[in-house]
């Protein structure tokens, strides 16, 4: 029996591919980098290194002043992004099932919707776990005040540019914001009318806002007593570098988004995703290096050792202070000072809840992958069809007939990666915190 797709199946598949990007609430609002699939396959760990934005410093160079000692090499930082997700939706249908084409079409639609959801989930989790900017609110979502604080946080640290800024709220929080807009129903303001009629918020305080059925849930970290615990000052700060050289002489790129920090936990435990500040360590404006007067916020991205007590955690961003000897420290400094040994760590996520993620579009990249396949699979008793969406995401559907069981096996696949190119250009709003 032929296993090739029918004309009706092919037409329906093409229609689904055409509408695939419409469901990517998060995927449509990040940068997309379409790498050469051959280069990716031949690269180590299926990764490509993507550049981080430059930061420059200036000097006083009045007429007649000799600045020959001020010239320094450029340190171009980069980060790895790889194809970390291979998603499939498999199912079987009997020859009896296929007497009703609607059953097949509805399952195909469901499968492709699920793959779109997987991309949204991956982006939501990357921001929820790795974004380092934090707005802590003791009240529920209200609207302008919440997003204006996120705007101020990015502005005072110099995290501005020509690219879009995006905020994605869980449906419950988004609708609260829309409700606050909709309450003055006597107003003829189009913004009010859209909020009341369609629960639509739109742009707020420099962010394009979107409603999502899922955002990352950050669990509480209340009642924890943690301090910095390393007597060596050099271990409490980080020196950026573009490359490192192994003992064998090989040069490799360095991922400068993280550093390890030794901590003492005298009560409770810490976990990935926890947000915190360090006593005495303020954020600086990334360009001017001026003290913002606000504590720098950090994220735990990995537990190296001692999750339940004293140990080592990986944090982001790394602690970079401008008083270092290297030009890279002067350019990429993000804090006022090195934390003291014994400095208190204060956690910000004190109540479990869905986060509202916000980011500069440059901060997150979607890396579409490819599933290679033989276009002529009939000889092996199978068939395949593939399509590529406007964003460059490839979706492949396979079909195989098993004569022993009289069942058709289907599977729909996609492959992609999601990377945070700059954790200091993305963050979360925490609502209802104590």
VODREN-881105 format. One record per residue (C-alpha): chain; x, y, z. Coordinates in nm, 2 decimals, always signed. Example, Ala and Ser with C-alpha at 12.3 -4.5 7.8 and 13.67 -1.06 7.14 Angstrom:
// residues 2
PT mol   east  north     up
PT   A  +1.23  -0.45  +0.78
PT   A  +1.37  -0.11  +0.71
END
This chain:
// residues 434
PT mol   east  north     up
PT   A  +0.00  +0.00  +0.00
PT   A  +0.13  +0.35  -0.09
PT   A  +0.24  +0.55  +0.21
PT   A  +0.29  +0.88  +0.03
PT   A  +0.08  +1.17  +0.16
PT   A  -0.24  +1.25  -0.02
PT   A  -0.30  +1.58  -0.19
PT   A  -0.55  +1.68  +0.08
PT   A  -0.29  +1.60  +0.35
PT   A  -0.03  +1.81  +0.18
PT   A  -0.26  +2.11  +0.13
PT   A  -0.37  +2.10  +0.50
PT   A  +0.00  +2.07  +0.61
PT   A  +0.09  +2.37  +0.40
PT   A  -0.19  +2.57  +0.55
PT   A  -0.08  +2.48  +0.90
PT   A  +0.28  +2.58  +0.83
PT   A  +0.16  +2.92  +0.69
PT   A  -0.01  +2.99  +1.03
PT   A  +0.26  +2.84  +1.25
PT   A  +0.42  +3.17  +1.35
PT   A  +0.09  +3.32  +1.45
PT   A  +0.09  +3.11  +1.77
PT   A  +0.44  +3.21  +1.86
PT   A  +0.36  +3.48  +2.11
PT   A  +0.71  +3.48  +2.24
PT   A  +0.89  +3.34  +1.93
PT   A  +0.78  +3.64  +1.72
PT   A  +0.93  +3.88  +1.97
PT   A  +1.29  +3.77  +1.99
PT   A  +1.58  +3.80  +1.74
PT   A  +1.61  +3.51  +1.50
PT   A  +1.95  +3.39  +1.38
PT   A  +1.94  +3.15  +1.08
PT   A  +2.27  +2.97  +1.08
PT   A  +2.40  +2.74  +0.80
PT   A  +2.28  +2.39  +0.90
PT   A  +2.59  +2.24  +0.76
PT   A  +2.81  +2.46  +0.98
PT   A  +2.60  +2.38  +1.28
PT   A  +2.62  +2.00  +1.23
PT   A  +3.00  +2.03  +1.20
PT   A  +3.04  +2.25  +1.50
PT   A  +3.12  +2.13  +1.85
PT   A  +2.80  +2.06  +2.05
PT   A  +2.59  +2.20  +1.77
PT   A  +2.68  +2.55  +1.88
PT   A  +2.75  +2.89  +1.72
PT   A  +2.91  +3.18  +1.91
PT   A  +2.72  +3.51  +1.89
PT   A  +2.86  +3.85  +1.97
PT   A  +2.76  +4.06  +2.27
PT   A  +2.72  +4.43  +2.23
PT   A  +3.03  +4.64  +2.27
PT   A  +3.07  +4.89  +2.56
PT   A  +3.32  +5.18  +2.52
PT   A  +3.49  +5.41  +2.77
PT   A  +3.61  +5.77  +2.70
PT   A  +3.91  +5.97  +2.83
PT   A  +3.99  +6.33  +2.86
PT   A  +4.18  +6.41  +2.54
PT   A  +4.21  +6.79  +2.52
PT   A  +4.42  +6.95  +2.25
PT   A  +4.79  +6.89  +2.30
PT   A  +4.73  +6.60  +2.54
PT   A  +4.94  +6.29  +2.48
PT   A  +4.70  +5.99  +2.49
PT   A  +4.94  +5.73  +2.35
PT   A  +4.92  +5.54  +2.68
PT   A  +4.54  +5.51  +2.66
PT   A  +4.51  +5.29  +2.35
PT   A  +4.40  +4.94  +2.45
PT   A  +4.30  +4.63  +2.26
PT   A  +3.93  +4.56  +2.20
PT   A  +3.78  +4.27  +2.40
PT   A  +3.49  +4.13  +2.19
PT   A  +3.28  +3.91  +2.41
PT   A  +3.06  +3.63  +2.26
PT   A  +2.82  +3.37  +2.39
PT   A  +2.73  +3.02  +2.26
PT   A  +2.39  +2.92  +2.13
PT   A  +2.31  +2.57  +2.03
PT   A  +2.04  +2.34  +1.90
PT   A  +1.93  +2.22  +2.24
PT   A  +1.57  +2.12  +2.15
PT   A  +1.45  +1.83  +1.94
PT   A  +1.08  +1.81  +1.97
PT   A  +0.85  +1.54  +1.82
PT   A  +0.48  +1.46  +1.84
PT   A  +0.42  +1.09  +1.74
PT   A  +0.09  +0.91  +1.70
PT   A  -0.07  +0.61  +1.52
PT   A  -0.39  +0.58  +1.33
PT   A  -0.57  +0.27  +1.21
PT   A  -0.71  +0.23  +0.87
PT   A  -1.05  +0.26  +1.03
PT   A  -0.95  +0.60  +1.19
PT   A  -0.86  +0.73  +0.85
PT   A  -1.21  +0.67  +0.71
PT   A  -1.27  +1.00  +0.89
PT   A  -1.03  +1.26  +0.75
PT   A  -1.13  +1.51  +1.01
PT   A  -0.97  +1.30  +1.28
PT   A  -0.64  +1.30  +1.10
PT   A  -0.65  +1.67  +1.02
PT   A  -0.74  +1.77  +1.38
PT   A  -0.45  +1.56  +1.51
PT   A  -0.21  +1.72  +1.26
PT   A  -0.32  +2.06  +1.37
PT   A  -0.28  +1.97  +1.74
PT   A  +0.07  +1.83  +1.68
PT   A  +0.19  +2.15  +1.51
PT   A  +0.03  +2.37  +1.77
PT   A  +0.22  +2.17  +2.03
PT   A  +0.55  +2.23  +1.86
PT   A  +0.48  +2.60  +1.85
PT   A  +0.40  +2.59  +2.22
PT   A  +0.73  +2.42  +2.28
PT   A  +0.92  +2.72  +2.13
PT   A  +0.72  +2.96  +2.35
PT   A  +0.79  +2.75  +2.66
PT   A  +1.16  +2.74  +2.59
PT   A  +1.18  +3.12  +2.55
PT   A  +0.97  +3.17  +2.86
PT   A  +1.19  +2.94  +3.07
PT   A  +1.51  +3.09  +2.94
PT   A  +1.40  +3.44  +3.05
PT   A  +1.24  +3.31  +3.37
PT   A  +1.56  +3.13  +3.47
PT   A  +1.84  +3.35  +3.33
PT   A  +1.71  +3.71  +3.30
PT   A  +1.89  +3.92  +3.57
PT   A  +1.69  +4.24  +3.59
PT   A  +1.43  +4.23  +3.87
PT   A  +1.14  +4.45  +3.96
PT   A  +0.99  +4.34  +4.29
PT   A  +0.63  +4.45  +4.36
PT   A  +0.44  +4.38  +4.68
PT   A  +0.10  +4.43  +4.50
PT   A  -0.07  +4.25  +4.22
PT   A  -0.02  +4.35  +3.86
PT   A  -0.16  +4.69  +3.79
PT   A  -0.02  +4.81  +3.47
PT   A  +0.18  +5.13  +3.40
PT   A  +0.35  +5.15  +3.74
PT   A  +0.49  +4.79  +3.70
PT   A  +0.62  +4.84  +3.35
PT   A  +0.75  +5.20  +3.42
PT   A  +0.97  +5.05  +3.69
PT   A  +1.11  +4.80  +3.44
PT   A  +1.16  +5.09  +3.20
PT   A  +1.34  +5.29  +3.46
PT   A  +1.56  +5.00  +3.56
PT   A  +1.68  +4.95  +3.20
PT   A  +1.72  +5.32  +3.14
PT   A  +1.93  +5.39  +3.45
PT   A  +2.17  +5.11  +3.36
PT   A  +2.20  +5.24  +3.00
PT   A  +2.03  +4.94  +2.85
PT   A  +1.87  +5.13  +2.57
PT   A  +1.89  +5.10  +2.19
PT   A  +1.70  +5.11  +1.87
PT   A  +1.56  +4.76  +1.90
PT   A  +1.21  +4.68  +2.05
PT   A  +1.15  +4.61  +2.41
PT   A  +0.90  +4.34  +2.49
PT   A  +0.70  +4.25  +2.80
PT   A  +0.50  +3.92  +2.83
PT   A  +0.25  +3.87  +3.11
PT   A  +0.07  +3.57  +3.22
PT   A  -0.30  +3.59  +3.11
PT   A  -0.42  +3.65  +3.47
PT   A  -0.18  +3.94  +3.52
PT   A  -0.23  +4.08  +3.17
PT   A  -0.61  +4.08  +3.23
PT   A  -0.57  +4.26  +3.56
PT   A  -0.38  +4.53  +3.37
PT   A  -0.65  +4.54  +3.10
PT   A  -0.91  +4.56  +3.38
PT   A  -0.74  +4.87  +3.53
PT   A  -0.75  +5.04  +3.19
PT   A  -1.11  +4.94  +3.13
PT   A  -1.26  +5.06  +3.45
PT   A  -1.31  +5.42  +3.34
PT   A  -1.58  +5.30  +3.10
PT   A  -1.73  +5.64  +3.04
PT   A  -1.41  +5.75  +2.86
PT   A  -1.40  +5.74  +2.48
PT   A  -1.03  +5.68  +2.48
PT   A  -0.95  +5.41  +2.23
PT   A  -0.70  +5.25  +2.47
PT   A  -0.98  +5.22  +2.73
PT   A  -1.23  +5.08  +2.48
PT   A  -0.98  +4.82  +2.35
PT   A  -0.91  +4.71  +2.71
PT   A  -1.28  +4.68  +2.79
PT   A  -1.39  +4.51  +2.47
PT   A  -1.09  +4.29  +2.39
PT   A  -0.88  +4.28  +2.71
PT   A  -0.61  +4.43  +2.49
PT   A  -0.33  +4.64  +2.65
PT   A  -0.08  +4.72  +2.38
PT   A  +0.23  +4.94  +2.43
PT   A  +0.29  +5.05  +2.78
PT   A  +0.59  +5.27  +2.90
PT   A  +0.81  +5.18  +2.61
PT   A  +0.72  +4.80  +2.60
PT   A  +0.51  +4.61  +2.35
PT   A  +0.30  +4.39  +2.58
PT   A  +0.17  +4.05  +2.51
PT   A  -0.06  +3.80  +2.68
PT   A  +0.07  +3.44  +2.73
PT   A  -0.10  +3.13  +2.86
PT   A  +0.23  +3.03  +3.02
PT   A  +0.51  +3.22  +3.19
PT   A  +0.78  +3.08  +3.41
PT   A  +0.67  +3.01  +3.77
PT   A  +0.93  +3.12  +4.02
PT   A  +0.89  +2.95  +4.36
PT   A  +0.95  +3.14  +4.69
PT   A  +1.28  +3.17  +4.86
PT   A  +1.17  +3.31  +5.20
PT   A  +1.35  +3.27  +5.53
PT   A  +1.69  +3.19  +5.38
PT   A  +2.01  +3.32  +5.54
PT   A  +2.29  +3.34  +5.30
PT   A  +2.62  +3.53  +5.28
PT   A  +2.92  +3.56  +5.05
PT   A  +3.18  +3.32  +5.18
PT   A  +3.52  +3.36  +5.02
PT   A  +3.83  +3.52  +5.18
PT   A  +4.00  +3.57  +4.85
PT   A  +3.88  +3.91  +4.70
PT   A  +3.98  +3.80  +4.34
PT   A  +3.72  +3.51  +4.37
PT   A  +3.44  +3.76  +4.45
PT   A  +3.48  +3.95  +4.12
PT   A  +3.52  +3.86  +3.75
PT   A  +3.76  +3.96  +3.48
PT   A  +3.61  +3.94  +3.13
PT   A  +3.81  +3.79  +2.85
PT   A  +3.73  +3.69  +2.50
PT   A  +3.93  +3.37  +2.48
PT   A  +4.13  +3.13  +2.70
PT   A  +4.43  +2.92  +2.61
PT   A  +4.45  +2.56  +2.73
PT   A  +4.77  +2.39  +2.84
PT   A  +4.79  +2.23  +2.50
PT   A  +4.80  +2.57  +2.34
PT   A  +4.45  +2.56  +2.20
PT   A  +4.25  +2.88  +2.21
PT   A  +3.88  +2.87  +2.29
PT   A  +3.60  +3.13  +2.33
PT   A  +3.49  +3.22  +2.68
PT   A  +3.13  +3.25  +2.79
PT   A  +3.13  +3.57  +3.01
PT   A  +2.77  +3.56  +3.12
PT   A  +2.84  +3.37  +3.44
PT   A  +3.08  +3.33  +3.74
PT   A  +3.10  +3.10  +4.03
PT   A  +3.04  +3.25  +4.38
PT   A  +3.11  +3.07  +4.71
PT   A  +2.83  +3.12  +4.96
PT   A  +2.74  +3.02  +5.32
PT   A  +2.39  +2.90  +5.37
PT   A  +2.30  +2.89  +5.74
PT   A  +1.93  +2.81  +5.69
PT   A  +1.72  +2.70  +5.40
PT   A  +1.84  +2.60  +5.05
PT   A  +1.90  +2.79  +4.72
PT   A  +1.80  +2.69  +4.37
PT   A  +1.83  +2.78  +4.01
PT   A  +1.62  +3.08  +3.92
PT   A  +1.65  +3.25  +4.26
PT   A  +1.70  +3.63  +4.24
PT   A  +1.90  +3.82  +4.49
PT   A  +2.10  +4.13  +4.58
PT   A  +2.43  +4.16  +4.77
PT   A  +2.46  +4.41  +5.04
PT   A  +2.68  +4.71  +4.93
PT   A  +2.69  +4.62  +4.57
PT   A  +2.51  +4.87  +4.35
PT   A  +2.44  +4.86  +3.98
PT   A  +2.62  +5.11  +3.75
PT   A  +2.52  +5.27  +3.42
PT   A  +2.69  +5.04  +3.17
PT   A  +2.82  +5.33  +2.96
PT   A  +2.90  +5.61  +3.21
PT   A  +2.98  +5.38  +3.50
PT   A  +2.79  +5.61  +3.73
PT   A  +2.64  +5.46  +4.04
PT   A  +2.26  +5.42  +4.00
PT   A  +2.20  +5.41  +4.37
PT   A  +2.02  +5.08  +4.33
PT   A  +2.14  +4.74  +4.44
PT   A  +2.25  +4.52  +4.15
PT   A  +2.02  +4.21  +4.10
PT   A  +2.16  +3.87  +4.02
PT   A  +2.03  +3.52  +3.93
PT   A  +2.14  +3.18  +4.03
PT   A  +2.18  +2.98  +3.71
PT   A  +2.34  +2.66  +3.84
PT   A  +2.42  +2.48  +4.16
PT   A  +2.79  +2.37  +4.15
PT   A  +2.80  +2.22  +4.50
PT   A  +2.63  +2.23  +4.83
PT   A  +2.28  +2.31  +4.73
PT   A  +2.15  +2.26  +5.08
PT   A  +2.43  +2.44  +5.27
PT   A  +2.76  +2.62  +5.22
PT   A  +2.88  +2.57  +4.86
PT   A  +2.93  +2.72  +4.52
PT   A  +2.67  +2.86  +4.29
PT   A  +2.69  +2.99  +3.94
PT   A  +2.54  +3.34  +3.91
PT   A  +2.46  +3.58  +3.63
PT   A  +2.57  +3.84  +3.55
PT   A  +2.93  +3.82  +3.68
PT   A  +3.05  +4.08  +3.92
PT   A  +3.26  +4.32  +3.71
PT   A  +3.42  +4.62  +3.88
PT   A  +3.57  +4.92  +3.69
PT   A  +3.87  +4.96  +3.93
PT   A  +4.04  +4.65  +3.78
PT   A  +4.36  +4.66  +3.59
PT   A  +4.23  +4.54  +3.25
PT   A  +4.05  +4.75  +2.98
PT   A  +3.78  +4.48  +2.97
PT   A  +3.69  +4.55  +3.33
PT   A  +3.67  +4.92  +3.27
PT   A  +3.45  +4.87  +2.97
PT   A  +3.22  +4.60  +3.09
PT   A  +3.19  +4.70  +3.46
PT   A  +2.84  +4.66  +3.59
PT   A  +2.87  +4.72  +3.97
PT   A  +3.02  +4.97  +4.20
PT   A  +3.24  +4.75  +4.42
PT   A  +3.36  +4.40  +4.50
PT   A  +3.13  +4.24  +4.76
PT   A  +3.29  +4.20  +5.10
PT   A  +3.35  +3.85  +5.25
PT   A  +3.04  +3.79  +5.47
PT   A  +2.82  +4.03  +5.28
PT   A  +2.45  +3.95  +5.33
PT   A  +2.26  +3.81  +5.03
PT   A  +1.89  +3.91  +5.01
PT   A  +1.65  +3.70  +4.80
PT   A  +1.38  +3.89  +4.61
PT   A  +1.14  +3.60  +4.52
PT   A  +0.97  +3.57  +4.85
PT   A  +0.63  +3.45  +4.72
PT   A  +0.57  +3.18  +4.45
PT   A  +0.41  +3.32  +4.14
PT   A  +0.42  +3.36  +3.76
PT   A  +0.68  +3.61  +3.65
PT   A  +0.62  +3.88  +3.39
PT   A  +0.92  +3.87  +3.16
PT   A  +1.06  +4.17  +2.98
PT   A  +1.36  +4.21  +2.75
PT   A  +1.53  +4.40  +2.48
PT   A  +1.48  +4.21  +2.15
PT   A  +1.86  +4.18  +2.11
PT   A  +1.89  +3.98  +2.44
PT   A  +1.73  +3.66  +2.32
PT   A  +1.79  +3.47  +2.00
PT   A  +1.59  +3.19  +1.84
PT   A  +1.81  +2.95  +1.64
PT   A  +1.60  +2.74  +1.40
PT   A  +1.75  +2.40  +1.32
PT   A  +1.71  +2.15  +1.04
PT   A  +1.61  +1.78  +1.03
PT   A  +1.78  +1.63  +0.72
PT   A  +1.58  +1.36  +0.54
PT   A  +1.58  +1.16  +0.22
PT   A  +1.32  +1.31  -0.01
PT   A  +1.26  +0.97  -0.17
PT   A  +1.16  +0.75  +0.13
PT   A  +0.91  +0.53  -0.06
PT   A  +1.17  +0.26  -0.10
PT   A  +1.18  +0.22  +0.28
PT   A  +0.81  +0.22  +0.32
PT   A  +0.79  +0.58  +0.46
PT   A  +0.72  +0.93  +0.33
PT   A  +0.81  +1.28  +0.46
PT   A  +0.71  +1.63  +0.39
PT   A  +0.87  +1.95  +0.53
PT   A  +0.79  +2.31  +0.54
PT   A  +0.97  +2.63  +0.67
PT   A  +0.79  +2.91  +0.84
PT   A  +0.85  +3.28  +0.80
PT   A  +1.07  +3.28  +1.10
PT   A  +1.28  +3.00  +0.95
PT   A  +1.16  +2.72  +1.17
PT   A  +1.15  +2.39  +0.99
PT   A  +0.86  +2.14  +1.05
PT   A  +0.88  +1.79  +0.92
PT   A  +0.60  +1.53  +0.91
PT   A  +0.68  +1.16  +0.85
PT   A  +0.44  +0.88  +0.77
PT   A  +0.49  +0.51  +0.78
PT   A  +0.26  +0.21  +0.72
PT   A  +0.30  -0.11  +0.92
PT   A  +0.14  -0.40  +0.73
PT   A  +0.15  -0.62  +1.04
PT   A  -0.08  -0.40  +1.24
PT   A  -0.25  -0.21  +0.96
PT   A  -0.15  +0.11  +1.14
PT   A  -0.01  +0.43  +1.01
PT   A  +0.26  +0.59  +1.22
PT   A  +0.29  +0.97  +1.21
PT   A  +0.54  +1.20  +1.37
PT   A  +0.59  +1.58  +1.34
PT   A  +0.93  +1.72  +1.43
PT   A  +1.10  +2.05  +1.48
PT   A  +1.45  +2.14  +1.60
PT   A  +1.56  +2.47  +1.75
PT   A  +1.78  +2.65  +2.01
PT   A  +1.71  +2.95  +2.23
PT   A  +1.99  +3.16  +2.38
PT   A  +2.02  +3.45  +2.61
PT   A  +2.29  +3.67  +2.44
PT   A  +2.29  +3.93  +2.72
PT   A  +2.12  +3.85  +3.06
PT   A  +2.15  +4.21  +3.17
PT   A  +1.91  +4.31  +2.90
PT   A  +1.63  +4.09  +3.02
PT   A  +1.45  +4.03  +3.34
PT   A  +1.13  +3.97  +3.53
PT   A  +0.86  +4.15  +3.73
PT   A  +0.76  +3.97  +4.05
PT   A  +0.41  +4.04  +4.17
PT   A  +0.26  +4.00  +4.52
PT   A  +0.60  +3.96  +4.70
PT   A  +0.62  +4.00  +5.07
END
